[in-house]
Amino acid sequence: MKRVCVLGLGYIGLPTASVLASNGFEVLGVDVSPHVVDTVNEGNIHIEEPGLHTVVQAAINSGNLRASLTPEPADVYIVAVPTPLTEDKRADMRFVVGAAESIVPHLRAGTLVILESTSPPGTCAELLKPILERSGLEAGTDFCLAHCPERVLPGRILKELIHNDRVIGGYTPACAEAARSVYETFVEGEIFLTDTTTAEMVKIIENTFRDVNIALANETALICERLGIDFWEVARFANRHPRVNVHSAGPGVGGHCISVDPWFLVERLPEDTRIIRLARERNDGMPAHVVSVVQEMLAGITTPKVAALGLAYKGNVDDIRESPAIHVVELLEAAGFAVSVCDPHVKPGAHALEPMEACLSNADCVLLLTDHDEYRALDPVGAGAHMRMKFLFDTRNALDHATWEAAGFRVRVLGAGRS
């Protein structure tokens, strides 16, 4: 199986396609965006990820990778399209359905179809299989169907794509083995085989575990603020226990996985997911808490302006999917604040971005929302020289607060109560 068609050239599809091409596969990457297709065919990238440009350029130059708007006949199809949420917190499977339907005309006996997109448990068996069988072929008999969820972190995708363990779920054991034969060509971690629904659940519970623990951290931070103590000290001391790992608190949870995937379980089994729902609601409520603190800090200031540092959901990446920073900015603007935003990693697009100096100009409060390295190096004396008032609210506990206080700033830290 040497011809691979990867549907979706985003944060998962493009690195996967490039690594497969680098390992000798003839890879066609498919995306609905002409801009993405043209960019990839030029050997360039449309997302920020360390090392990816070099790998894509080498794959294109080797002739093993090319991009197209439509799929073609292949031995293996890998579906790596988004699975976002609808406004009512349900899984939006339109992209998966569209990808599957585009494969049907090309499906042949012996073809392997792999779903990488994170999906609600039962997606392969209940949604994907019936669509693919419109070809007249039977899953598990005529063609193979498998689920191999991605397990990578933006900023470390290429490394983790190769070194992390993988779980492969097959519609039949033979389907799982067929998928293993593809992934073992580049995965250096262990590969574990199971059924499709178990593999789907594994990925969902990995992200749900993290979401619930972040919710505990955020709730603890709010409690510490009420008690007048410092969450970060509490967490540091608690984590000296060998069986405790209190996560970091912050302005919310973002990214395409952790803030989305738990809702897939709530949608499927609403009566059995009360803790998961509460955790999601706690994390989704953090942007409103951030805004309430800013309102308290700037009370009495006429036409207050906030300089928001960071739009990406985490430090040193350009990924703004489900970013809590976006929600904070929107809530501040709805509350009547003037807001300027600076993010050196995010490309200009739907959200207006400004250079640092313009962002700070006549601002009353520096609001740190994303812990980019560039912000840690920011000189508070120089920053204050551009501002009208000197307030700092650090929602990530990322800055040297003593230095900012020495520069005349009144500093608040999320989770640090004032006794």
C-alpha positions as CSV (number, residue, x, y, z in Angstrom):
1,M,0.0,0.0,0.0
2,K,2.1,2.9,-1.3
3,R,-0.4,5.4,-2.5
4,V,-1.9,7.4,0.4
5,C,-4.6,10.2,0.2
6,V,-4.8,12.4,3.3
7,L,-8.0,14.4,3.5
8,G,-7.5,17.6,5.4
9,L,-4.2,19.5,5.5
10,G,-4.4,21.2,8.9
11,Y,-2.4,20.8,12.1
12,I,-2.6,17.0,11.8
13,G,-3.1,16.2,8.2
14,L,-0.2,18.2,6.8
15,P,2.4,16.8,9.2
16,T,1.1,13.3,8.7
17,A,1.2,13.6,4.9
18,S,4.7,15.0,5.0
19,V,6.0,12.3,7.3
20,L,4.5,9.6,5.2
21,A,6.0,11.1,2.0
22,S,9.3,11.3,3.8
23,N,9.0,7.5,4.4
24,G,8.5,6.6,0.8
25,F,4.8,6.8,0.3
26,E,3.2,8.6,-2.7
27,V,1.0,11.0,-0.9
28,L,-1.8,13.2,-2.2
29,G,-3.0,15.8,0.3
30,V,-6.5,17.1,-0.2
31,D,-8.0,20.3,1.2
32,V,-11.0,22.4,0.4
33,S,-9.0,25.6,0.5
34,P,-7.3,26.6,-2.8
35,H,-4.9,28.8,-0.7
36,V,-3.8,25.8,1.4
37,V,-3.4,23.6,-1.7
38,D,-1.3,26.2,-3.6
39,T,0.8,26.9,-0.5
40,V,1.7,23.3,0.0
41,N,2.4,22.7,-3.7
42,E,4.9,25.6,-3.5
43,G,6.7,23.8,-0.6
44,N,5.4,26.2,2.0
45,I,3.2,26.0,5.1
46,H,0.1,27.8,6.2
47,I,0.4,27.0,9.9
48,E,3.1,27.6,12.4
49,E,4.9,24.4,13.6
50,P,8.6,24.0,14.4
51,G,10.4,22.0,11.7
52,L,7.3,21.5,9.5
53,H,8.4,23.8,6.7
54,T,11.6,21.8,6.1
55,V,9.8,18.5,6.0
56,V,7.1,19.8,3.7
57,Q,9.6,21.4,1.3
58,A,11.6,18.2,1.2
59,A,8.5,16.1,0.6
60,I,7.4,18.3,-2.3
61,N,10.9,18.4,-3.8
62,S,11.1,14.6,-3.7
63,G,7.9,14.3,-5.7
64,N,6.3,12.1,-3.0
65,L,3.9,14.8,-1.9
66,R,1.5,17.0,-3.8
67,A,-1.8,18.7,-2.9
68,S,-5.2,18.8,-4.6
69,L,-8.7,20.0,-4.1
70,T,-10.2,16.6,-4.8
71,P,-9.2,13.0,-3.9
72,E,-7.9,10.4,-6.3
73,P,-7.7,6.6,-6.3
74,A,-5.4,5.4,-3.5
75,D,-4.5,2.4,-1.4
76,V,-5.0,4.2,1.8
77,Y,-7.3,7.1,2.8
78,I,-6.6,9.0,6.0
79,V,-9.3,11.4,7.1
80,A,-7.9,14.2,9.2
81,V,-10.6,16.9,9.0
82,P,-11.9,19.1,11.8
83,T,-14.7,17.9,14.2
84,P,-15.8,21.2,15.8
85,L,-18.8,21.9,18.0
86,T,-22.1,23.4,17.0
87,E,-23.4,26.3,19.0
88,D,-25.5,23.9,21.1
89,K,-22.3,21.9,22.0
90,R,-22.9,19.0,19.7
91,A,-20.4,17.3,17.4
92,D,-20.3,18.9,14.0
93,M,-19.5,15.9,11.7
94,R,-20.1,17.6,8.4
95,F,-16.4,17.6,7.5
96,V,-16.1,13.9,8.3
97,V,-19.2,13.1,6.3
98,G,-18.0,15.2,3.3
99,A,-14.6,13.5,3.4
100,A,-16.2,10.0,3.5
101,E,-18.6,10.8,0.6
102,S,-15.6,12.0,-1.5
103,I,-13.9,8.7,-1.0
104,V,-16.8,6.5,-2.0
105,P,-16.3,6.9,-5.8
106,H,-12.7,5.8,-5.5
107,L,-13.2,2.9,-3.0
108,R,-11.9,-0.4,-4.3
109,A,-11.5,-3.9,-2.9
110,G,-8.5,-3.9,-0.5
111,T,-8.6,-0.2,0.2
112,L,-7.8,0.9,3.8
113,V,-9.7,3.9,5.2
114,I,-8.4,5.4,8.5
115,L,-10.2,8.1,10.5
116,E,-7.7,10.2,12.5
117,S,-10.2,13.0,13.4
118,T,-11.2,12.9,17.0
119,S,-14.8,11.8,17.0
120,P,-17.6,10.7,19.3
121,P,-17.5,7.0,20.3
122,G,-19.3,5.0,17.6
123,T,-18.4,7.3,14.7
124,C,-16.6,4.6,12.6
125,A,-19.3,1.9,13.1
126,E,-22.4,4.1,13.0
127,L,-21.5,7.0,10.7
128,L,-18.5,6.2,8.5
129,K,-19.2,2.6,7.7
130,P,-22.7,3.1,6.2
131,I,-21.4,6.0,4.0
132,L,-18.5,4.0,2.7
133,E,-20.6,1.0,2.1
134,R,-22.6,3.0,-0.5
135,S,-19.8,1.9,-2.8
136,G,-21.3,-1.6,-2.7
137,L,-18.3,-2.9,-0.8
138,E,-18.6,-4.3,2.8
139,A,-16.4,-3.0,5.6
140,G,-14.2,-5.7,7.1
141,T,-14.7,-8.0,4.1
142,D,-14.0,-5.9,1.0
143,F,-12.2,-2.9,2.5
144,C,-10.6,-2.1,5.8
145,L,-11.9,0.6,8.2
146,A,-9.9,1.8,11.2
147,H,-9.5,4.7,13.7
148,C,-6.1,5.9,14.8
149,P,-6.6,9.1,16.8
150,E,-3.8,11.7,16.7
151,R,-2.0,12.3,20.1
152,V,0.2,15.3,19.4
153,L,0.6,18.7,20.9
154,P,0.9,21.9,18.8
155,G,4.5,23.0,19.0
156,R,5.7,19.4,19.2
157,I,3.8,17.7,16.5
158,L,6.6,16.3,14.3
159,K,8.4,14.9,17.3
160,E,5.3,13.4,19.0
161,L,4.0,12.1,15.6
162,I,7.0,9.8,15.5
163,H,7.8,9.1,19.2
164,N,4.3,8.8,20.9
165,D,2.6,5.5,21.3
166,R,-0.4,5.0,19.0
167,V,-3.8,3.2,19.6
168,I,-5.4,1.7,16.5
169,G,-8.9,0.5,16.4
170,G,-10.0,-1.7,13.6
171,Y,-13.6,-2.6,12.5
172,T,-12.1,-6.1,12.5
173,P,-8.8,-7.3,13.8
174,A,-7.6,-7.6,10.2
175,C,-8.5,-3.9,9.7
176,A,-6.4,-3.0,12.7
177,E,-3.4,-5.0,11.4
178,A,-3.7,-3.3,8.0
179,A,-3.6,0.1,9.7
180,R,-0.6,-0.9,11.8
181,S,1.3,-1.8,8.6
182,V,1.1,1.9,7.6
183,Y,1.9,3.5,11.0
184,E,4.7,1.2,11.9
185,T,6.7,2.7,8.9
186,F,7.3,5.9,10.9
187,V,6.0,5.5,14.5
188,E,8.8,4.6,17.0
189,G,6.5,4.4,20.0
190,E,4.4,1.3,20.8
191,I,1.3,0.5,18.7
192,F,-1.7,-1.0,20.5
193,L,-4.6,-2.6,18.6
194,T,-8.2,-2.6,19.6
195,D,-11.7,-2.0,18.1
196,T,-12.8,1.3,16.6
197,T,-15.2,2.4,19.4
198,T,-12.6,1.7,22.1
199,A,-10.0,3.7,20.2
200,E,-12.4,6.6,19.8
201,M,-13.1,6.5,23.5
202,V,-9.4,6.4,24.4
203,K,-8.8,9.7,22.7
204,I,-11.9,11.3,24.1
205,I,-11.1,10.3,27.7
206,E,-7.4,11.4,27.3
207,N,-8.6,15.0,26.7
208,T,-11.5,14.7,29.2
209,F,-9.0,13.7,31.9
210,R,-7.0,16.9,31.3
211,D,-10.1,19.1,31.1
212,V,-11.5,17.8,34.4
213,N,-8.1,18.3,36.1
214,I,-7.8,21.8,34.7
215,A,-11.3,22.6,35.9
216,L,-10.2,21.5,39.4
217,A,-7.2,23.8,39.2
218,N,-9.3,26.7,38.0
219,E,-11.9,26.2,40.7
220,T,-9.1,26.0,43.3
221,A,-7.7,29.2,42.0
222,L,-11.1,30.9,42.5
223,I,-11.3,29.5,46.0
224,C,-7.8,30.8,46.8
225,E,-8.8,34.3,45.5
226,R,-11.7,34.3,47.9
227,L,-9.5,33.1,50.8
228,G,-6.8,35.6,50.1
229,I,-4.1,33.1,49.5
230,D,-1.9,32.2,46.5
231,F,-3.1,29.3,44.3
232,W,0.3,28.9,42.7
233,E,1.9,28.4,46.1
234,V,-0.8,25.9,47.1
235,A,-0.3,24.0,43.9
236,R,3.5,24.0,44.2
237,F,3.3,22.5,47.7
238,A,0.5,20.1,46.9
239,N,2.5,18.7,44.0
240,R,5.3,17.8,46.4
241,H,3.1,14.8,47.2
242,P,4.2,11.9,45.1
243,R,0.6,11.1,43.9
244,V,-0.7,14.6,43.3
245,N,-0.4,16.7,40.1
246,V,-2.4,19.9,40.4
247,H,-2.6,21.4,36.9
248,S,-2.1,25.1,36.1
249,A,-5.0,27.5,36.3
250,G,-5.7,30.0,33.5
251,P,-8.2,32.1,31.6
252,G,-9.9,29.1,30.2
253,V,-9.2,26.1,28.0
254,G,-8.7,26.2,24.3
255,G,-7.4,24.2,21.3
256,H,-9.3,21.9,19.1
257,C,-9.3,19.0,21.5
258,I,-9.5,19.6,25.3
259,S,-12.2,22.3,25.0
260,V,-14.3,20.3,22.5
261,D,-14.0,16.5,23.0
262,P,-15.6,16.2,26.4
263,W,-18.8,17.6,24.9
264,F,-18.9,14.5,22.6
265,L,-19.5,12.4,25.7
266,V,-22.0,14.8,27.2
267,E,-24.0,14.7,23.9
268,R,-24.0,10.9,23.8
269,L,-24.7,10.2,27.4
270,P,-26.0,13.3,29.2
271,E,-27.2,11.5,32.3
272,D,-23.9,9.8,32.9
273,T,-21.6,12.7,32.4
274,R,-22.4,15.2,35.2
275,I,-18.8,15.7,36.4
276,I,-17.6,16.1,32.8
277,R,-20.3,18.7,32.1
278,L,-19.5,20.7,35.3
279,A,-15.8,20.7,34.4
280,R,-16.6,22.1,31.0
281,E,-18.8,24.7,32.4
282,R,-16.2,25.8,35.0
283,N,-13.5,26.1,32.3
284,D,-15.8,27.8,29.9
285,G,-16.7,30.3,32.6
286,M,-13.1,31.5,33.2
287,P,-13.1,34.2,30.5
288,A,-16.0,35.9,32.3
289,H,-14.1,35.8,35.6
290,V,-11.1,37.4,33.9
291,V,-13.3,40.2,32.7
292,S,-14.8,40.7,36.2
293,V,-11.3,41.1,37.6
294,V,-10.4,43.7,34.9
295,Q,-13.6,45.6,35.7
296,E,-12.7,45.7,39.3
297,M,-9.1,46.8,38.6
298,L,-10.1,49.6,36.3
299,A,-13.2,50.8,38.1
300,G,-13.6,54.6,38.0
301,I,-11.3,55.0,35.0
302,T,-13.0,56.9,32.1
303,T,-13.0,55.0,28.8
304,P,-10.6,52.3,30.0
305,K,-8.3,50.7,27.4
306,V,-6.9,47.1,27.8
307,A,-3.8,45.9,26.0
308,A,-4.5,42.2,25.5
309,L,-1.3,40.2,25.0
310,G,-2.0,36.9,23.2
311,L,-4.8,35.5,21.1
312,A,-3.5,31.9,20.7
313,Y,-4.8,29.3,23.1
314,K,-1.3,28.5,24.4
315,G,2.2,29.8,24.3
316,N,4.4,29.9,21.3
317,V,1.9,28.6,18.7
318,D,-0.4,30.3,16.2
319,D,-3.4,28.2,17.0
320,I,-6.5,30.3,17.9
321,R,-9.1,27.4,17.8
322,E,-11.5,27.7,20.7
323,S,-9.0,30.1,22.4
324,P,-10.2,31.6,25.7
325,A,-8.3,34.8,24.8
326,I,-10.8,35.5,22.0
327,H,-13.7,35.1,24.4
328,V,-12.1,37.4,26.9
329,V,-11.5,40.1,24.2
330,E,-15.1,39.8,23.0
331,L,-16.5,40.0,26.5
332,L,-14.4,43.1,27.3
333,E,-15.5,44.8,24.1
334,A,-19.2,44.0,25.0
335,A,-18.6,45.5,28.4
336,G,-17.5,48.8,26.8
337,F,-13.7,48.5,27.1
338,A,-11.4,49.6,24.3
339,V,-9.2,46.6,23.6
340,S,-6.1,46.3,21.5
341,V,-4.5,42.9,20.8
342,C,-1.0,41.9,20.1
343,D,0.2,38.4,19.2
344,P,3.5,37.9,17.4
345,H,2.6,34.3,16.4
346,V,-1.0,34.7,15.0
347,K,-1.4,35.7,11.4
348,P,-3.7,38.7,10.7
349,G,-7.2,37.6,9.8
350,A,-10.6,37.8,11.4
351,H,-9.1,39.5,14.5
352,A,-7.4,42.9,14.3
353,L,-3.8,42.7,15.7
354,E,-1.4,45.5,16.5
355,P,2.4,45.8,17.0
356,M,3.3,45.9,20.7
357,E,3.9,49.6,20.9
358,A,0.6,50.5,19.3
359,C,-1.2,47.9,21.5
360,L,0.3,49.5,24.7
361,S,-0.3,53.1,23.6
362,N,-2.6,54.9,26.1
363,A,-3.6,51.6,27.6
364,D,-4.6,51.4,31.3
365,C,-4.0,47.6,31.8
366,V,-1.7,45.0,30.4
367,L,-3.7,41.8,30.3
368,L,-1.6,38.7,29.7
369,L,-3.7,36.0,28.1
370,T,-1.1,33.8,26.4
371,D,2.3,32.9,27.7
372,H,4.4,33.5,24.6
373,D,8.2,33.8,25.3
374,E,8.2,37.2,23.7
375,Y,6.0,38.5,26.6
376,R,8.4,37.2,29.3
377,A,11.1,39.3,27.7
378,L,8.9,42.5,27.7
379,D,10.5,45.4,29.6
380,P,7.9,46.8,32.1
381,V,9.6,50.2,32.2
382,G,9.4,50.5,28.4
383,A,5.9,49.2,28.4
384,G,4.7,51.6,31.1
385,A,6.2,54.6,29.1
386,H,3.5,54.0,26.4
387,M,0.6,53.6,28.8
388,R,-1.9,56.0,30.5
389,M,-2.2,53.9,33.7
390,K,-0.1,51.0,35.0
391,F,-2.1,47.9,35.8
392,L,-1.0,44.3,35.0
393,F,-3.3,41.3,35.2
394,D,-1.3,38.1,34.5
395,T,-3.7,35.2,33.9
396,R,-0.9,32.7,33.3
397,N,1.5,33.5,36.2
398,A,4.1,33.9,33.5
399,L,5.8,37.2,34.3
400,D,8.3,38.5,36.9
401,H,5.8,40.4,39.0
402,A,8.4,42.0,41.3
403,T,10.0,43.6,38.3
404,W,6.7,44.9,37.1
405,E,5.9,46.2,40.5
406,A,9.3,47.9,40.7
407,A,8.3,49.7,37.4
408,G,5.2,51.1,39.1
409,F,2.6,48.6,38.1
410,R,-0.2,47.4,40.3
411,V,-0.2,43.7,39.7
412,R,-2.9,41.1,39.9
413,V,-2.3,37.4,39.2
414,L,-5.2,34.9,38.5
415,G,-5.6,32.7,41.5
416,A,-3.6,35.0,43.9
417,G,-5.9,36.4,46.5
418,R,-5.3,39.7,48.3
419,S,-5.3,39.2,52.0
